[in-house]
Amino acid sequence: MIILSVRGWILIDVLERLHNSRLVTWELKTFLWQQNFLTAKWWFIAIIIAISYAIWWKFTDKKRIIELLLFGSFIAVCRVIFDDWGINSGRWTYVIDIVPLGVSLFLNDLTIVPLSYMLAYQYSPSWSRFLVTTVILQSAISFAFLPLLSRLGILIIHNWHVGYTFIFMMVVSITMRTIILLGLNLQRNSRLQYSESISYELIPQPAMKPVQEDVKNEVVKNNNKN
């Protein structure tokens, strides 16, 4: 009982320290956001976000909007989890945020990465073309865009290599495309089975003669023979 009581007090102390550290982190991030709000770098990020959404809306296939948004949502969720891990583990830090959230969502996680991957998915009907497109796309993001953000002071990379980001996003993109294609194939087969069952029900079936009518006809035939 004494050991359990000591462990309980230790757990409460750890949770209290964790809560206090999060409050301090929130205050620091809010202060940092206030210092950078409406600066040239802040506007640079805002303009990139606006242009990215405008380009995506212009070139996206509106007939496949649900499919594309689903794929982009999968990519965005993985990016948010990845960024949250990287920030909390001290791999990198975003210096400038559009809004003072715990994780810098808008520039990479909800804009550049998912929007560009949605267009790559749209214009890559085959696996070979998709792989080539995503390799080129993620190479540009990992080895050009992220270093650019680092040079501009928007992103600070502490203990990380952008090559790991490249590998992670390639695995994510291949996995998410596989899931989407499997889902579409399942949906297509289900619709086909449903349409076949409806068509069968709509086919007119031959009318059956009443039993009494058949018996009467048989009697007439026998009389004629006699």
C-alpha positions as CSV (number, residue, x, y, z in Angstrom):
1,M,0.0,0.0,0.0
2,I,2.8,2.4,0.8
3,I,4.5,1.7,-2.5
4,L,1.3,2.3,-4.4
5,S,0.8,5.5,-2.5
6,V,4.3,6.7,-3.4
7,R,3.8,5.9,-7.0
8,G,0.5,7.8,-7.0
9,W,2.1,10.9,-5.6
10,I,5.0,10.6,-8.2
11,L,2.4,10.3,-11.0
12,I,0.5,13.4,-9.8
13,D,3.8,15.3,-9.5
14,V,4.8,14.4,-13.1
15,L,1.3,15.3,-14.5
16,E,1.5,18.6,-12.7
17,R,4.9,19.4,-14.1
18,L,3.7,18.4,-17.6
19,H,0.7,20.7,-17.3
20,N,2.9,23.6,-16.1
21,S,5.4,23.0,-19.0
22,R,2.6,23.1,-21.5
23,L,1.3,26.4,-20.0
24,V,4.8,27.9,-20.3
25,T,5.1,26.6,-23.9
26,W,1.7,28.1,-24.8
27,E,2.7,31.5,-23.3
28,L,6.0,31.4,-25.3
29,K,4.3,30.5,-28.5
30,T,1.7,33.2,-28.1
31,F,4.5,35.8,-27.4
32,L,6.5,34.6,-30.4
33,W,3.4,34.8,-32.6
34,Q,2.6,38.3,-31.4
35,Q,6.2,39.4,-32.3
36,N,5.9,38.0,-35.9
37,F,2.2,38.8,-36.6
38,L,1.8,40.9,-39.8
39,T,5.6,40.9,-40.5
40,A,7.0,40.4,-43.9
41,K,7.6,36.7,-43.2
42,W,4.1,36.3,-41.8
43,W,2.6,37.8,-45.0
44,F,4.9,35.6,-47.1
45,I,3.3,32.5,-45.5
46,A,-0.2,33.9,-45.9
47,I,0.3,34.7,-49.6
48,I,1.8,31.2,-50.2
49,I,-1.3,29.6,-48.6
50,A,-3.7,31.8,-50.6
51,I,-2.0,31.1,-53.9
52,S,-1.8,27.4,-53.2
53,Y,-5.5,27.1,-52.6
54,A,-6.3,29.2,-55.7
55,I,-4.1,27.0,-57.9
56,W,-5.5,23.8,-56.5
57,W,-9.1,25.0,-57.0
58,K,-8.4,26.0,-60.6
59,F,-6.8,22.7,-61.7
60,T,-8.6,20.2,-59.5
61,D,-11.1,17.9,-61.2
62,K,-14.5,18.9,-59.7
63,K,-16.1,15.7,-60.9
64,R,-13.7,13.7,-58.5
65,I,-13.7,16.3,-55.7
66,I,-14.9,13.8,-53.0
67,E,-12.3,11.2,-54.0
68,L,-9.5,13.8,-54.1
69,L,-10.5,15.4,-50.8
70,L,-10.5,12.0,-49.2
71,F,-7.0,11.3,-50.4
72,G,-5.8,14.8,-49.4
73,S,-7.4,14.3,-45.9
74,F,-5.5,11.1,-45.4
75,I,-2.2,12.9,-46.3
76,A,-3.0,15.8,-44.1
77,V,-3.8,13.6,-41.1
78,C,-0.5,11.8,-41.5
79,R,1.3,15.1,-41.8
80,V,-0.3,16.6,-38.7
81,I,0.7,13.5,-36.7
82,F,4.2,13.6,-38.1
83,D,4.6,17.4,-37.4
84,D,3.2,17.0,-33.9
85,W,5.8,14.3,-33.2
86,G,8.6,16.2,-34.7
87,I,7.8,19.4,-32.7
88,N,7.2,17.7,-29.4
89,S,10.3,15.6,-29.7
90,G,12.5,18.6,-30.5
91,R,13.4,17.6,-34.1
92,W,12.3,21.0,-35.5
93,T,10.5,24.2,-34.6
94,Y,8.3,26.6,-36.5
95,V,9.2,30.1,-35.7
96,I,6.3,31.9,-37.5
97,D,2.7,30.7,-37.4
98,I,-0.3,32.1,-39.1
99,V,-2.3,31.5,-36.0
100,P,-1.0,30.7,-32.5
101,L,-1.9,27.0,-32.4
102,G,0.0,24.2,-30.7
103,V,1.2,22.8,-34.1
104,S,1.9,24.9,-37.2
105,L,-0.8,23.3,-39.4
106,F,-1.5,25.6,-42.2
107,L,1.7,26.0,-44.3
108,N,2.8,22.4,-44.7
109,D,0.2,20.1,-43.1
110,L,-3.0,21.7,-44.5
111,T,-1.7,23.5,-47.6
112,I,1.5,22.7,-49.5
113,V,1.7,18.9,-48.9
114,P,-2.0,17.8,-49.2
115,L,-2.9,20.1,-52.1
116,S,0.1,19.2,-54.2
117,Y,-0.4,15.5,-53.4
118,M,-4.1,15.7,-54.5
119,L,-3.0,17.1,-57.9
120,A,-0.3,14.4,-58.2
121,Y,-3.0,11.8,-57.5
122,Q,-5.4,13.4,-60.0
123,Y,-2.9,13.5,-62.9
124,S,-1.4,10.1,-62.2
125,P,-3.8,7.3,-63.3
126,S,-1.1,4.6,-63.2
127,W,1.2,3.4,-60.5
128,S,4.3,4.1,-62.5
129,R,3.3,7.7,-63.2
130,F,2.2,8.2,-59.6
131,L,5.6,7.0,-58.2
132,V,7.5,9.3,-60.6
133,T,5.4,12.3,-59.8
134,T,5.5,11.8,-56.1
135,V,9.3,11.3,-56.1
136,I,9.7,14.6,-58.0
137,L,7.2,16.4,-55.8
138,Q,8.5,15.2,-52.5
139,S,12.1,15.8,-53.6
140,A,11.1,19.4,-54.2
141,I,9.4,19.7,-50.8
142,S,12.1,17.9,-48.8
143,F,15.2,19.2,-50.5
144,A,14.2,22.6,-51.7
145,F,11.1,24.0,-49.9
146,L,12.0,23.0,-46.4
147,P,15.6,24.2,-46.6
148,L,14.2,27.5,-48.0
149,L,12.0,27.9,-45.0
150,S,15.0,27.2,-42.8
151,R,17.1,29.9,-44.5
152,L,14.2,32.4,-44.2
153,G,14.0,31.7,-40.5
154,I,10.5,30.3,-40.7
155,L,11.6,26.8,-39.7
156,I,14.5,25.7,-37.5
157,I,15.7,22.1,-38.0
158,H,17.5,20.9,-34.8
159,N,18.2,17.2,-35.0
160,W,16.7,15.9,-38.2
161,H,17.6,15.2,-41.8
162,V,15.1,16.1,-44.5
163,G,15.8,12.8,-46.2
164,Y,13.8,11.1,-43.5
165,T,10.8,13.3,-44.3
166,F,11.2,12.3,-47.9
167,I,11.1,8.6,-47.0
168,F,8.1,9.0,-44.6
169,M,6.0,10.9,-47.1
170,M,6.7,8.4,-49.9
171,V,5.5,5.5,-47.7
172,V,2.5,7.6,-46.7
173,S,1.5,8.5,-50.2
174,I,1.8,4.9,-51.5
175,T,-0.2,3.6,-48.6
176,M,-2.9,6.2,-48.9
177,R,-3.3,5.6,-52.7
178,T,-3.6,1.9,-52.1
179,I,-6.3,2.4,-49.6
180,I,-8.2,4.8,-51.9
181,L,-8.0,2.4,-54.8
182,L,-9.1,-0.6,-52.7
183,G,-12.1,1.5,-51.5
184,L,-13.1,2.6,-55.0
185,N,-12.9,-1.0,-56.2
186,L,-15.0,-2.2,-53.4
187,Q,-17.6,0.6,-54.1
188,R,-17.6,-0.3,-57.8
189,N,-18.2,-4.0,-57.1
190,S,-21.0,-3.2,-54.6
191,R,-22.7,-0.9,-57.1
192,L,-22.4,-3.5,-59.9
193,Q,-24.0,-6.2,-57.7
194,Y,-26.8,-3.9,-56.7
195,S,-27.5,-2.8,-60.3
196,E,-27.6,-6.5,-61.4
197,S,-30.1,-7.4,-58.7
198,I,-32.3,-4.4,-59.6
199,S,-32.2,-5.3,-63.3
200,Y,-33.2,-8.9,-62.5
201,E,-36.2,-7.8,-60.5
202,L,-37.3,-5.4,-63.3
203,I,-37.3,-8.2,-66.0
204,P,-40.9,-9.2,-66.6
205,Q,-41.6,-12.8,-65.7
206,P,-43.9,-15.0,-67.9
207,A,-47.5,-15.1,-66.6
208,M,-48.6,-18.5,-65.3
209,K,-52.0,-19.9,-66.5
210,P,-54.4,-20.7,-63.8
211,V,-54.8,-24.4,-62.9
212,Q,-58.5,-24.5,-63.7
213,E,-57.8,-23.0,-67.2
214,D,-55.3,-25.7,-67.9
215,V,-57.7,-28.5,-66.8
216,K,-60.5,-27.1,-68.9
217,N,-58.3,-27.0,-72.0
218,E,-57.2,-30.6,-71.4
219,V,-60.9,-31.7,-71.2
220,V,-61.7,-29.9,-74.5
221,K,-58.8,-31.6,-76.2
222,N,-59.9,-35.0,-75.1
223,N,-63.5,-34.4,-76.2
224,N,-62.3,-33.4,-79.7
225,K,-60.3,-36.5,-80.0
226,N,-63.3,-38.7,-79.2
